[in-house]
Amino acid sequence: MKKIFFSLLLLVSVSAFSQSGLTVIANNSGAPAGLGMGDLQNVFMGKQPKWSNGDNVLIAMMKLTTDAGKATCDKLYHMSADQVTKYWLALSMKGTMEAPVFFNSAGELQSFVSANQGAIGIISDGGPGANSKTVLIDGKKTF
């Protein structure tokens, strides 16, 4: 009986972990309230340098060595952390888009997004800070 209980507990824990997602937050000025996954990928690939209101897109990301950074590489870019680094290095060298600003903590990223018009970021825990909002992706709060 104990083995069954612990097996079920482990299964529930693994299921809960796999359902946790990433949350997109943005400054109140710039990003729309919702984006499709393809649109989000275009933004984070540097293919959309400005929002419809004219604000420059400022990308904020967790450092790629963090769990949230690794999850962003996997779920959004479909690349390894090294591949994302090389991608952004090449793109920023062309001068077409500024590279993302990287953070150690979700709190630092939230503060940056709140303080900068046009900023958008991805976190794995928490929500938007003052002067920012959660951006729905395909109608959902997490992806």
N, CA, C and O atoms as CSV, one atom per row, in Angstrom:
chain,resi,resn,atom,element,x,y,z
A,1,MET,N,N,0.817,-1.193,0.000
A,1,MET,CA,C,0.000,0.000,0.000
A,1,MET,C,C,0.865,1.262,0.000
A,1,MET,O,O,0.573,2.224,-0.710
A,2,LYS,N,N,1.939,1.246,0.810
A,2,LYS,CA,C,2.829,2.403,0.858
A,2,LYS,C,C,3.481,2.639,-0.495
A,2,LYS,O,O,3.642,3.785,-0.915
A,3,LYS,N,N,3.861,1.557,-1.186
A,3,LYS,CA,C,4.496,1.702,-2.492
A,3,LYS,C,C,3.550,2.369,-3.482
A,3,LYS,O,O,3.966,3.224,-4.264
A,4,ILE,N,N,2.297,1.987,-3.448
A,4,ILE,CA,C,1.304,2.585,-4.346
A,4,ILE,C,C,1.127,4.060,-4.018
A,4,ILE,O,O,1.078,4.895,-4.921
A,5,PHE,N,N,1.031,4.384,-2.743
A,5,PHE,CA,C,0.861,5.781,-2.324
A,5,PHE,C,C,2.034,6.633,-2.797
A,5,PHE,O,O,1.835,7.705,-3.368
A,6,PHE,N,N,3.265,6.153,-2.559
A,6,PHE,CA,C,4.441,6.916,-2.954
A,6,PHE,C,C,4.563,7.012,-4.470
A,6,PHE,O,O,5.015,8.032,-4.992
A,7,SER,N,N,4.167,5.968,-5.176
A,7,SER,CA,C,4.182,6.018,-6.639
A,7,SER,C,C,3.210,7.065,-7.156
A,7,SER,O,O,3.527,7.823,-8.073
A,8,LEU,N,N,2.024,7.098,-6.561
A,8,LEU,CA,C,1.039,8.104,-6.961
A,8,LEU,C,C,1.516,9.512,-6.613
A,8,LEU,O,O,1.335,10.438,-7.403
A,9,LEU,N,N,2.114,9.677,-5.455
A,9,LEU,CA,C,2.639,10.977,-5.040
A,9,LEU,C,C,3.714,11.447,-6.005
A,9,LEU,O,O,3.731,12.615,-6.391
A,10,LEU,N,N,4.607,10.556,-6.397
A,10,LEU,CA,C,5.652,10.892,-7.357
A,10,LEU,C,C,5.047,11.280,-8.703
A,10,LEU,O,O,5.492,12.249,-9.318
A,11,LEU,N,N,4.055,10.551,-9.163
A,11,LEU,CA,C,3.401,10.837,-10.430
A,11,LEU,C,C,2.742,12.208,-10.407
A,11,LEU,O,O,2.862,12.965,-11.371
A,12,VAL,N,N,2.052,12.537,-9.330
A,12,VAL,CA,C,1.410,13.847,-9.200
A,12,VAL,C,C,2.460,14.946,-9.181
A,12,VAL,O,O,2.265,15.987,-9.808
A,13,SER,N,N,3.561,14.743,-8.483
A,13,SER,CA,C,4.630,15.739,-8.416
A,13,SER,C,C,5.239,15.984,-9.788
A,13,SER,O,O,5.458,17.133,-10.171
A,14,VAL,N,N,5.511,14.928,-10.525
A,14,VAL,CA,C,6.084,15.062,-11.868
A,14,VAL,C,C,5.098,15.761,-12.791
A,14,VAL,O,O,5.495,16.613,-13.586
A,15,SER,N,N,3.828,15.416,-12.699
A,15,SER,CA,C,2.808,16.054,-13.533
A,15,SER,C,C,2.697,17.531,-13.229
A,15,SER,O,O,2.588,18.345,-14.146
A,16,ALA,N,N,2.723,17.889,-11.967
A,16,ALA,CA,C,2.630,19.300,-11.575
A,16,ALA,C,C,3.834,20.064,-12.089
A,16,ALA,O,O,3.691,21.195,-12.554
A,17,PHE,N,N,5.037,19.461,-12.013
A,17,PHE,CA,C,6.236,20.135,-12.488
A,17,PHE,C,C,6.169,20.347,-13.993
A,17,PHE,O,O,6.524,21.421,-14.479
A,18,SER,N,N,5.723,19.348,-14.733
A,18,SER,CA,C,5.703,19.455,-16.191
A,18,SER,C,C,4.646,20.452,-16.674
A,18,SER,O,O,4.725,20.935,-17.804
A,19,GLN,N,N,3.658,20.764,-15.829
A,19,GLN,CA,C,2.626,21.707,-16.237
A,19,GLN,C,C,3.005,23.148,-15.925
A,19,GLN,O,O,2.353,24.073,-16.410
A,20,SER,N,N,4.053,23.356,-15.118
A,20,SER,CA,C,4.448,24.719,-14.819
A,20,SER,C,C,4.985,25.327,-16.100
A,20,SER,O,O,5.624,24.644,-16.900
A,21,GLY,N,N,4.729,26.590,-16.290
A,21,GLY,CA,C,5.118,27.208,-17.536
A,21,GLY,C,C,5.846,28.507,-17.345
A,21,GLY,O,O,6.185,28.896,-16.227
A,22,LEU,N,N,6.078,29.161,-18.436
A,22,LEU,CA,C,6.728,30.455,-18.458
A,22,LEU,C,C,5.680,31.533,-18.633
A,22,LEU,O,O,4.674,31.327,-19.312
A,23,THR,N,N,5.912,32.673,-18.027
A,23,THR,CA,C,4.991,33.802,-18.099
A,23,THR,C,C,5.673,34.957,-18.811
A,23,THR,O,O,6.821,35.286,-18.511
A,24,VAL,N,N,4.977,35.566,-19.745
A,24,VAL,CA,C,5.492,36.733,-20.460
A,24,VAL,C,C,4.938,37.980,-19.777
A,24,VAL,O,O,3.730,38.114,-19.583
A,25,ILE,N,N,5.844,38.886,-19.416
A,25,ILE,CA,C,5.430,40.164,-18.831
A,25,ILE,C,C,5.958,41.287,-19.710
A,25,ILE,O,O,6.977,41.141,-20.384
A,26,ALA,N,N,5.247,42.413,-19.691
A,26,ALA,CA,C,5.654,43.545,-20.519
A,26,ALA,C,C,5.299,44.851,-19.833
A,26,ALA,O,O,4.370,44.920,-19.029
A,27,ASN,N,N,6.049,45.872,-20.165
A,27,ASN,CA,C,5.735,47.219,-19.707
A,27,ASN,C,C,4.369,47.598,-20.259
A,27,ASN,O,O,3.986,47.156,-21.342
A,28,ASN,N,N,3.642,48.410,-19.520
A,28,ASN,CA,C,2.307,48.820,-19.972
A,28,ASN,C,C,2.340,49.577,-21.295
A,28,ASN,O,O,1.331,49.634,-21.997
A,29,SER,N,N,3.485,50.159,-21.643
A,29,SER,CA,C,3.617,50.872,-22.908
A,29,SER,C,C,4.379,49.990,-23.892
A,29,SER,O,O,5.542,49.656,-23.664
A,30,GLY,N,N,3.735,49.623,-24.960
A,30,GLY,CA,C,4.422,48.858,-25.998
A,30,GLY,C,C,3.698,47.599,-26.389
A,30,GLY,O,O,2.871,47.608,-27.301
A,31,ALA,N,N,4.000,46.516,-25.709
A,31,ALA,CA,C,3.479,45.196,-26.093
A,31,ALA,C,C,1.968,45.140,-25.951
A,31,ALA,O,O,1.402,45.759,-25.050
A,32,PRO,N,N,1.310,44.397,-26.840
A,32,PRO,CA,C,-0.136,44.217,-26.714
A,32,PRO,C,C,-0.475,43.307,-25.537
A,32,PRO,O,O,0.413,42.695,-24.943
A,33,ALA,N,N,-1.744,43.221,-25.208
A,33,ALA,CA,C,-2.203,42.376,-24.089
A,33,ALA,C,C,-2.090,40.891,-24.408
A,33,ALA,O,O,-2.060,40.063,-23.499
A,34,GLY,N,N,-2.028,40.551,-25.684
A,34,GLY,CA,C,-1.929,39.158,-26.081
A,34,GLY,C,C,-1.152,38.998,-27.368
A,34,GLY,O,O,-1.174,39.871,-28.235
A,35,LEU,N,N,-0.466,37.876,-27.485
A,35,LEU,CA,C,0.291,37.543,-28.689
A,35,LEU,C,C,0.088,36.066,-29.001
A,35,LEU,O,O,-0.168,35.266,-28.100
A,36,GLY,N,N,0.201,35.710,-30.255
A,36,GLY,CA,C,0.259,34.301,-30.621
A,36,GLY,C,C,1.681,33.809,-30.403
A,36,GLY,O,O,2.608,34.616,-30.330
A,37,MET,N,N,1.867,32.512,-30.298
A,37,MET,CA,C,3.210,31.967,-30.083
A,37,MET,C,C,4.159,32.370,-31.205
A,37,MET,O,O,5.318,32.691,-30.945
A,38,GLY,N,N,3.687,32.357,-32.440
A,38,GLY,CA,C,4.535,32.775,-33.561
A,38,GLY,C,C,4.968,34.229,-33.444
A,38,GLY,O,O,6.112,34.567,-33.745
A,39,ASP,N,N,4.047,35.094,-33.004
A,39,ASP,CA,C,4.387,36.509,-32.815
A,39,ASP,C,C,5.419,36.675,-31.700
A,39,ASP,O,O,6.351,37.469,-31.822
A,40,LEU,N,N,5.245,35.921,-30.613
A,40,LEU,CA,C,6.202,35.979,-29.509
A,40,LEU,C,C,7.583,35.535,-29.981
A,40,LEU,O,O,8.591,36.148,-29.629
A,41,GLN,N,N,7.626,34.477,-30.771
A,41,GLN,CA,C,8.911,34.004,-31.305
A,41,GLN,C,C,9.541,35.069,-32.188
A,41,GLN,O,O,10.749,35.292,-32.113
A,42,ASN,N,N,8.748,35.731,-33.021
A,42,ASN,CA,C,9.287,36.807,-33.865
A,42,ASN,C,C,9.887,37.929,-33.017
A,42,ASN,O,O,10.956,38.449,-33.339
A,43,VAL,N,N,9.205,38.297,-31.944
A,43,VAL,CA,C,9.722,39.348,-31.051
A,43,VAL,C,C,11.048,38.905,-30.455
A,43,VAL,O,O,12.030,39.646,-30.504
A,44,PHE,N,N,11.083,37.694,-29.888
A,44,PHE,CA,C,12.286,37.225,-29.206
A,44,PHE,C,C,13.400,36.777,-30.149
A,44,PHE,O,O,14.516,36.509,-29.706
A,45,MET,N,N,13.105,36.696,-31.437
A,45,MET,CA,C,14.148,36.415,-32.430
A,45,MET,C,C,14.676,37.717,-33.036
A,45,MET,O,O,15.542,37.691,-33.910
A,46,GLY,N,N,14.153,38.853,-32.572
A,46,GLY,CA,C,14.617,40.147,-33.054
A,46,GLY,C,C,14.045,40.552,-34.397
A,46,GLY,O,O,14.576,41.444,-35.058
A,47,LYS,N,N,12.966,39.903,-34.804
A,47,LYS,CA,C,12.356,40.198,-36.106
A,47,LYS,C,C,11.345,41.335,-36.029
A,47,LYS,O,O,10.823,41.776,-37.053
A,48,GLN,N,N,11.069,41.811,-34.818
A,48,GLN,CA,C,10.138,42.926,-34.635
A,48,GLN,C,C,10.815,43.949,-33.725
A,48,GLN,O,O,10.706,43.858,-32.503
A,49,PRO,N,N,11.511,44.919,-34.312
A,49,PRO,CA,C,12.259,45.875,-33.489
A,49,PRO,C,C,11.406,46.940,-32.803
A,49,PRO,O,O,11.863,47.574,-31.852
A,50,LYS,N,N,10.181,47.145,-33.270
A,50,LYS,CA,C,9.304,48.160,-32.683
A,50,LYS,C,C,7.907,47.608,-32.456
A,50,LYS,O,O,7.434,46.736,-33.185
A,51,TRP,N,N,7.254,48.143,-31.418
A,51,TRP,CA,C,5.844,47.829,-31.176
A,51,TRP,C,C,4.984,48.719,-32.057
A,51,TRP,O,O,5.487,49.677,-32.644
A,52,SER,N,N,3.715,48.423,-32.159
A,52,SER,CA,C,2.813,49.194,-33.025
A,52,SER,C,C,2.705,50.659,-32.598
A,52,SER,O,O,2.377,51.511,-33.424
A,53,ASN,N,N,2.973,50.970,-31.320
A,53,ASN,CA,C,2.913,52.360,-30.866
A,53,ASN,C,C,4.221,53.110,-31.116
A,53,ASN,O,O,4.329,54.287,-30.771
A,54,GLY,N,N,5.216,52.447,-31.709
A,54,GLY,CA,C,6.492,53.077,-32.026
A,54,GLY,C,C,7.590,52.857,-31.001
A,54,GLY,O,O,8.746,53.181,-31.272
A,55,ASP,N,N,7.266,52.313,-29.830
A,55,ASP,CA,C,8.293,52.030,-28.825
A,55,ASP,C,C,9.240,50.946,-29.338
A,55,ASP,O,O,8.815,49.992,-29.990
A,56,ASN,N,N,10.530,51.107,-29.034
A,56,ASN,CA,C,11.496,50.050,-29.343
A,56,ASN,C,C,11.226,48.831,-28.470
A,56,ASN,O,O,10.877,48.966,-27.297
A,57,VAL,N,N,11.385,47.658,-29.036
A,57,VAL,CA,C,11.263,46.418,-28.271
A,57,VAL,C,C,12.554,46.234,-27.478
A,57,VAL,O,O,13.646,46.253,-28.046
A,58,LEU,N,N,12.424,46.057,-26.166
A,58,LEU,CA,C,13.553,45.759,-25.287
A,58,LEU,C,C,13.308,44.378,-24.694
A,58,LEU,O,O,12.350,44.182,-23.945
A,59,ILE,N,N,14.159,43.433,-25.021
A,59,ILE,CA,C,13.971,42.057,-24.576
A,59,ILE,C,C,14.730,41.827,-23.280
A,59,ILE,O,O,15.923,42.115,-23.181
A,60,ALA,N,N,14.025,41.307,-22.294
A,60,ALA,CA,C,14.616,40.954,-21.000
A,60,ALA,C,C,14.487,39.450,-20.814
A,60,ALA,O,O,13.409,38.883,-20.995
A,61,MET,N,N,15.593,38.809,-20.453
A,61,MET,CA,C,15.582,37.361,-20.272
A,61,MET,C,C,16.342,36.984,-19.010
A,61,MET,O,O,17.238,37.698,-18.561
A,62,MET,N,N,15.963,35.858,-18.459
A,62,MET,CA,C,16.744,35.287,-17.378
A,62,MET,C,C,18.044,34.764,-17.989
A,62,MET,O,O,18.065,34.329,-19.140
A,63,LYS,N,N,19.131,34.809,-17.206
A,63,LYS,CA,C,20.393,34.269,-17.710
A,63,LYS,C,C,20.169,32.839,-18.180
A,63,LYS,O,O,19.409,32.084,-17.573
A,64,LEU,N,N,20.826,32.487,-19.245
A,64,LEU,CA,C,20.588,31.195,-19.877
A,64,LEU,C,C,21.089,30.019,-19.046
A,64,LEU,O,O,20.821,28.865,-19.383
A,65,THR,N,N,21.804,30.295,-17.975
A,65,THR,CA,C,22.248,29.240,-17.064
A,65,THR,C,C,21.217,28.953,-15.975
A,65,THR,O,O,21.358,27.980,-15.235
A,66,THR,N,N,20.175,29.793,-15.868
A,66,THR,CA,C,19.121,29.568,-14.883
A,66,THR,C,C,18.104,28.578,-15.447
A,66,THR,O,O,18.054,28.346,-16.655
A,67,ASP,N,N,17.301,28.005,-14.570
A,67,ASP,CA,C,16.252,27.090,-15.034
A,67,ASP,C,C,15.283,27.792,-15.981
A,67,ASP,O,O,14.885,27.224,-16.998
A,68,ALA,N,N,14.902,29.036,-15.647
A,68,ALA,CA,C,13.981,29.787,-16.509
A,68,ALA,C,C,14.628,30.110,-17.851
A,68,ALA,O,O,13.959,30.083,-18.884
A,69,GLY,N,N,15.921,30.415,-17.845
A,69,GLY,CA,C,16.632,30.693,-19.091
A,69,GLY,C,C,16.718,29.465,-19.978
A,69,GLY,O,O,16.526,29.550,-21.191
A,70,LYS,N,N,17.008,28.325,-19.369
A,70,LYS,CA,C,17.064,27.070,-20.122
A,70,LYS,C,C,15.691,26.712,-20.688
A,70,LYS,O,O,15.579,26.257,-21.827
A,71,ALA,N,N,14.646,26.920,-19.883
A,71,ALA,CA,C,13.285,26.621,-20.349
A,71,ALA,C,C,12.894,27.540,-21.507
A,71,ALA,O,O,12.218,27.106,-22.440
A,72,THR,N,N,13.315,28.804,-21.453
A,72,THR,CA,C,13.039,29.742,-22.548
A,72,THR,C,C,13.728,29.286,-23.823
A,72,THR,O,O,13.133,29.315,-24.900
A,73,CYS,N,N,14.983,28.863,-23.704
A,73,CYS,CA,C,15.712,28.361,-24.877
A,73,CYS,C,C,14.971,27.188,-25.498
A,73,CYS,O,O,14.825,27.104,-26.717
A,74,ASP,N,N,14.509,26.294,-24.655
A,74,ASP,CA,C,13.838,25.078,-25.126
A,74,ASP,C,C,12.453,25.363,-25.687
A,74,ASP,O,O,12.142,24.967,-26.810
A,75,LYS,N,N,11.616,26.054,-24.904
A,75,LYS,CA,C,10.206,26.228,-25.285
A,75,LYS,C,C,9.970,27.305,-26.338
A,75,LYS,O,O,9.054,27.183,-27.151
A,76,LEU,N,N,10.785,28.356,-26.333
A,76,LEU,CA,C,10.550,29.471,-27.249
A,76,LEU,C,C,11.464,29.417,-28.467
A,76,LEU,O,O,11.009,29.536,-29.605
A,77,TYR,N,N,12.741,29.240,-28.219
A,77,TYR,CA,C,13.715,29.251,-29.310
A,77,TYR,C,C,13.898,27.882,-29.961
A,77,TYR,O,O,14.300,27.798,-31.122
A,78,HIS,N,N,13.608,26.814,-29.224
A,78,HIS,CA,C,13.878,25.457,-29.701
A,78,HIS,C,C,15.361,25.306,-30.043
A,78,HIS,O,O,15.732,24.699,-31.047
A,79,MET,N,N,16.201,25.885,-29.163
A,79,MET,CA,C,17.656,25.850,-29.308
A,79,MET,C,C,18.280,25.607,-27.942
A,79,MET,O,O,17.631,25.750,-26.906
A,80,SER,N,N,19.547,25.239,-27.966
A,80,SER,CA,C,20.303,25.149,-26.715
A,80,SER,C,C,20.696,26.570,-26.288
A,80,SER,O,O,20.579,27.518,-27.065
A,81,ALA,N,N,21.157,26.698,-25.059
A,81,ALA,CA,C,21.604,28.005,-24.566
A,81,ALA,C,C,22.765,28.531,-25.404
A,81,ALA,O,O,22.819,29.725,-25.699
A,82,ASP,N,N,23.691,27.661,-25.791
A,82,ASP,CA,C,24.825,28.076,-26.626
A,82,ASP,C,C,24.354,28.575,-27.991
A,82,ASP,O,O,24.879,29.560,-28.511
A,83,GLN,N,N,23.370,27.897,-28.565
A,83,GLN,CA,C,22.846,28.321,-29.870
A,83,GLN,C,C,22.150,29.676,-29.768
A,83,GLN,O,O,22.289,30.506,-30.666
A,84,VAL,N,N,21.408,29.911,-28.694
A,84,VAL,CA,C,20.739,31.206,-28.499
A,84,VAL,C,C,21.783,32.305,-28.338
A,84,VAL,O,O,21.633,33.391,-28.898
A,85,THR,N,N,22.833,32.031,-27.580
A,85,THR,CA,C,23.909,33.012,-27.387
A,85,THR,C,C,24.540,33.368,-28.726
A,85,THR,O,O,24.730,34.548,-29.023
A,86,LYS,N,N,24.864,32.378,-29.528
A,86,LYS,CA,C,25.471,32.618,-30.843
A,86,LYS,C,C,24.512,33.375,-31.761
A,86,LYS,O,O,24.925,34.267,-32.500
A,87,TYR,N,N,23.233,33.014,-31.709
A,87,TYR,CA,C,22.231,33.694,-32.535
A,87,TYR,C,C,22.220,35.185,-32.221
A,87,TYR,O,O,22.297,36.016,-33.126
A,88,TRP,N,N,22.124,35.526,-30.920
A,88,TRP,CA,C,22.042,36.926,-30.532
A,88,TRP,C,C,23.351,37.665,-30.765
A,88,TRP,O,O,23.331,38.857,-31.071
A,89,LEU,N,N,24.470,36.999,-30.630
A,89,LEU,CA,C,25.756,37.626,-30.913
A,89,LEU,C,C,25.821,38.028,-32.379
A,89,LEU,O,O,26.216,39.148,-32.702
A,90,ALA,N,N,25.436,37.122,-33.264
A,90,ALA,CA,C,25.449,37.421,-34.702
A,90,ALA,C,C,24.464,38.541,-35.042
A,90,ALA,O,O,24.789,39.439,-35.818
A,91,LEU,N,N,23.270,38.489,-34.467
A,91,LEU,CA,C,22.259,39.501,-34.762
A,91,LEU,C,C,22.680,40.876,-34.243
A,91,LEU,O,O,22.506,41.877,-34.938
A,92,SER,N,N,23.222,40.934,-33.051
A,92,SER,CA,C,23.612,42.233,-32.492
A,92,SER,C,C,24.825,42.808,-33.224
A,92,SER,O,O,24.983,44.027,-33.295
A,93,MET,N,N,25.682,41.943,-33.769
A,93,MET,CA,C,26.838,42.427,-34.540
A,93,MET,C,C,26.394,43.093,-35.842
A,93,MET,O,O,27.067,43.994,-36.343
A,94,LYS,N,N,25.262,42.649,-36.387
A,94,LYS,CA,C,24.717,43.265,-37.600
A,94,LYS,C,C,24.148,44.648,-37.304
A,94,LYS,O,O,24.008,45.469,-38.211
A,95,GLY,N,N,23.822,44.908,-36.046
A,95,GLY,CA,C,23.280,46.209,-35.660
A,95,GLY,C,C,21.798,46.370,-35.921
A,95,GLY,O,O,21.274,47.480,-35.836
A,96,THR,N,N,21.109,45.277,-36.239
A,96,THR,CA,C,19.680,45.388,-36.535
A,96,THR,C,C,18.818,45.388,-35.282
A,96,THR,O,O,17.684,45.866,-35.300
A,97,MET,N,N,19.357,44.852,-34.199
A,97,MET,CA,C,18.569,44.746,-32.966
A,97,MET,C,C,19.540,44.640,-31.800
A,97,MET,O,O,20.588,44.002,-31.899
A,98,GLU,N,N,19.174,45.276,-30.699
A,98,GLU,CA,C,19.997,45.140,-29.506
A,98,GLU,C,C,19.773,43.774,-28.878
A,98,GLU,O,O,18.656,43.257,-28.876
A,99,ALA,N,N,20.837,43.194,-28.348
A,99,ALA,CA,C,20.746,41.903,-27.682
A,99,ALA,C,C,19.883,42.025,-26.429
A,99,ALA,O,O,19.757,43.115,-25.871
A,100,PRO,N,N,19.296,40.930,-25.987
A,100,PRO,CA,C,18.513,40.967,-24.751
A,100,PRO,C,C,19.360,41.391,-23.555
A,100,PRO,O,O,20.583,41.252,-23.555
A,101,VAL,N,N,18.682,41.909,-22.543
A,101,VAL,CA,C,19.318,42.195,-21.263
A,101,VAL,C,C,19.046,40.979,-20.386
A,101,VAL,O,O,17.904,40.534,-20.275
A,102,PHE,N,N,20.101,40.438,-19.759
A,102,PHE,CA,C,19.971,39.206,-18.984
A,102,PHE,C,C,20.010,39.483,-17.487
A,102,PHE,O,O,20.715,40.381,-17.027
A,103,PHE,N,N,19.231,38.690,-16.725
A,103,PHE,CA,C,19.090,38.895,-15.286
A,103,PHE,C,C,19.284,37.592,-14.518
A,103,PHE,O,O,19.046,36.500,-15.033
A,104,ASN,N,N,19.727,37.742,-13.264
A,104,ASN,CA,C,19.912,36.604,-12.360
A,104,ASN,C,C,18.630,36.186,-11.669
A,104,ASN,O,O,18.466,35.019,-11.313
A,105,SER,N,N,17.713,37.135,-11.475
A,105,SER,CA,C,16.497,36.825,-10.717
A,105,SER,C,C,15.274,37.391,-11.417
A,105,SER,O,O,15.353,38.353,-12.180
A,106,ALA,N,N,14.133,36.758,-11.131
A,106,ALA,CA,C,12.864,37.236,-11.690
A,106,ALA,C,C,12.559,38.639,-11.192
A,106,ALA,O,O,12.012,39.452,-11.937
A,107,GLY,N,N,12.905,38.936,-9.944
A,107,GLY,CA,C,12.666,40.273,-9.390
A,107,GLY,C,C,13.401,41.362,-10.151
A,107,GLY,O,O,12.844,42.428,-10.413
A,108,GLU,N,N,14.657,41.092,-10.508
A,108,GLU,CA,C,15.435,42.066,-11.291
A,108,GLU,C,C,14.804,42.259,-12.667
A,108,GLU,O,O,14.691,43.387,-13.147
A,109,LEU,N,N,14.396,41.171,-13.295
A,109,LEU,CA,C,13.769,41.248,-14.609
A,109,LEU,C,C,12.456,42.020,-14.532
A,109,LEU,O,O,12.184,42.866,-15.383
A,110,GLN,N,N,11.641,41.733,-13.515
A,110,GLN,CA,C,10.368,42.441,-13.341
A,110,GLN,C,C,10.597,43.939,-13.169
A,110,GLN,O,O,9.870,44.745,-13.749
A,111,SER,N,N,11.597,44.319,-12.380
A,111,SER,CA,C,11.902,45.742,-12.164
A,111,SER,C,C,12.323,46.418,-13.465
A,111,SER,O,O,11.907,47.542,-13.748
A,112,PHE,N,N,13.151,45.730,-14.259
A,112,PHE,CA,C,13.589,46.273,-15.544
A,112,PHE,C,C,12.402,46.498,-16.470
A,112,PHE,O,O,12.268,47.565,-17.069
A,113,VAL,N,N,11.543,45.491,-16.585
A,113,VAL,CA,C,10.371,45.598,-17.458
A,113,VAL,C,C,9.466,46.741,-17.003
A,113,VAL,O,O,8.968,47.504,-17.830
A,114,SER,N,N,9.253,46.860,-15.705
A,114,SER,CA,C,8.400,47.925,-15.175
A,114,SER,C,C,8.962,49.310,-15.466
A,114,SER,O,O,8.203,50.255,-15.680
A,115,ALA,N,N,10.279,49.436,-15.475
A,115,ALA,CA,C,10.925,50.745,-15.603
A,115,ALA,C,C,11.198,51.180,-17.042
A,115,ALA,O,O,11.571,52.331,-17.267
A,116,ASN,N,N,11.023,50.289,-18.021
A,116,ASN,CA,C,11.419,50.604,-19.397
A,116,ASN,C,C,10.285,50.415,-20.388
A,116,ASN,O,O,9.768,49.311,-20.557
A,117,GLN,N,N,9.903,51.512,-21.047
A,117,GLN,CA,C,8.867,51.428,-22.078
A,117,GLN,C,C,9.320,50.483,-23.179
A,117,GLN,O,O,10.477,50.515,-23.598
A,118,GLY,N,N,8.409,49.644,-23.643
A,118,GLY,CA,C,8.700,48.707,-24.720
A,118,GLY,C,C,9.337,47.408,-24.268
A,118,GLY,O,O,9.577,46.517,-25.082
A,119,ALA,N,N,9.619,47.290,-22.954
A,119,ALA,CA,C,10.293,46.078,-22.465
A,119,ALA,C,C,9.333,44.898,-22.379
A,119,ALA,O,O,8.156,45.053,-22.055
A,120,ILE,N,N,9.864,43.719,-22.676
A,120,ILE,CA,C,9.120,42.472,-22.576
A,120,ILE,C,C,10.082,41.417,-22.049
A,120,ILE,O,O,11.252,41.392,-22.430
A,121,GLY,N,N,9.587,40.538,-21.165
A,121,GLY,CA,C,10.454,39.525,-20.584
A,121,GLY,C,C,9.698,38.250,-20.278
A,121,GLY,O,O,8.469,38.201,-20.338
A,122,ILE,N,N,10.452,37.230,-19.951
A,122,ILE,CA,C,9.885,35.917,-19.639
A,122,ILE,C,C,10.412,35.474,-18.283
A,122,ILE,O,O,11.618,35.485,-18.036
A,123,ILE,N,N,9.484,35.083,-17.404
A,123,ILE,CA,C,9.845,34.580,-16.081
A,123,ILE,C,C,9.145,33.243,-15.843
A,123,ILE,O,O,8.163,32.910,-16.507
A,124,SER,N,N,9.671,32.489,-14.885
A,124,SER,CA,C,9.046,31.205,-14.585
A,124,SER,C,C,8.233,31.249,-13.307
A,124,SER,O,O,7.475,30.323,-13.019
A,125,ASP,N,N,8.381,32.302,-12.550
A,125,ASP,CA,C,7.587,32.426,-11.328
A,125,ASP,C,C,7.239,33.883,-11.100
A,125,ASP,O,O,8.008,34.785,-11.435
A,126,GLY,N,N,6.077,34.095,-10.527
A,126,GLY,CA,C,5.634,35.458,-10.265
A,126,GLY,C,C,4.834,36.018,-11.413
A,126,GLY,O,O,4.451,35.305,-12.340
A,127,GLY,N,N,4.594,37.291,-11.333
A,127,GLY,CA,C,3.816,37.980,-12.344
A,127,GLY,C,C,4.376,39.365,-12.563
A,127,GLY,O,O,5.501,39.653,-12.156
A,128,PRO,N,N,3.617,40.212,-13.191
A,128,PRO,CA,C,4.117,41.550,-13.497
A,128,PRO,C,C,4.259,42.406,-12.249
A,128,PRO,O,O,3.573,42.195,-11.249
A,129,GLY,N,N,5.147,43.360,-12.327
A,129,GLY,CA,C,5.298,44.340,-11.257
A,129,GLY,C,C,4.473,45.577,-11.570
A,129,GLY,O,O,3.594,45.550,-12.431
A,130,ALA,N,N,4.762,46.652,-10.869
A,130,ALA,CA,C,4.081,47.922,-11.126
A,130,ALA,C,C,4.402,48.371,-12.552
A,130,ALA,O,O,5.496,48.122,-13.058
A,131,ASN,N,N,3.455,49.022,-13.182
A,131,ASN,CA,C,3.625,49.572,-14.529
A,131,ASN,C,C,3.901,48.495,-15.581
A,131,ASN,O,O,4.499,48.776,-16.619
A,132,SER,N,N,3.460,47.255,-15.306
A,132,SER,CA,C,3.631,46.184,-16.293
A,132,SER,C,C,2.433,45.240,-16.233
A,132,SER,O,O,1.583,45.336,-15.348
A,133,LYS,N,N,2.391,44.328,-17.197
A,133,LYS,CA,C,1.239,43.435,-17.334
A,133,LYS,C,C,1.700,42.053,-17.771
A,133,LYS,O,O,2.814,41.883,-18.264
A,134,THR,N,N,0.826,41.071,-17.583
A,134,THR,CA,C,1.039,39.741,-18.139
A,134,THR,C,C,0.520,39.758,-19.567
A,134,THR,O,O,-0.588,40.232,-19.822
A,135,VAL,N,N,1.306,39.250,-20.491
A,135,VAL,CA,C,0.904,39.147,-21.890
A,135,VAL,C,C,0.414,37.717,-22.109
A,135,VAL,O,O,1.154,36.757,-21.895
A,136,LEU,N,N,-0.825,37.591,-22.533
A,136,LEU,CA,C,-1.378,36.259,-22.812
A,136,LEU,C,C,-0.776,35.718,-24.102
A,136,LEU,O,O,-0.664,36.437,-25.095
A,137,ILE,N,N,-0.390,34.443,-24.079
A,137,ILE,CA,C,0.155,33.788,-25.262
A,137,ILE,C,C,-0.847,32.740,-25.718
A,137,ILE,O,O,-1.115,31.765,-25.016
A,138,ASP,N,N,-1.388,32.958,-26.894
A,138,ASP,CA,C,-2.464,32.091,-27.404
A,138,ASP,C,C,-3.591,32.003,-26.389
A,138,ASP,O,O,-4.197,30.945,-26.222
A,139,GLY,N,N,-3.879,33.129,-25.698
A,139,GLY,CA,C,-4.975,33.214,-24.748
A,139,GLY,C,C,-4.677,32.652,-23.369
A,139,GLY,O,O,-5.567,32.600,-22.520
A,140,LYS,N,N,-3.433,32.229,-23.131
A,140,LYS,CA,C,-3.078,31.617,-21.839
A,140,LYS,C,C,-2.046,32.450,-21.105
A,140,LYS,O,O,-1.236,33.140,-21.723
A,141,LYS,N,N,-2.081,32.379,-19.755
A,141,LYS,CA,C,-1.134,33.142,-18.935
A,141,LYS,C,C,0.267,32.554,-18.947
A,141,LYS,O,O,1.238,33.265,-18.692
A,142,THR,N,N,0.385,31.265,-19.241
A,142,THR,CA,C,1.706,30.627,-19.313
A,142,THR,C,C,1.803,29.795,-20.593
A,142,THR,O,O,0.799,29.414,-21.194
A,143,PHE,N,N,3.036,29.531,-20.979
A,143,PHE,CA,C,3.245,28.635,-22.126
A,143,PHE,C,C,4.332,27.644,-21.785
A,143,PHE,O,O,4.672,26.793,-22.607
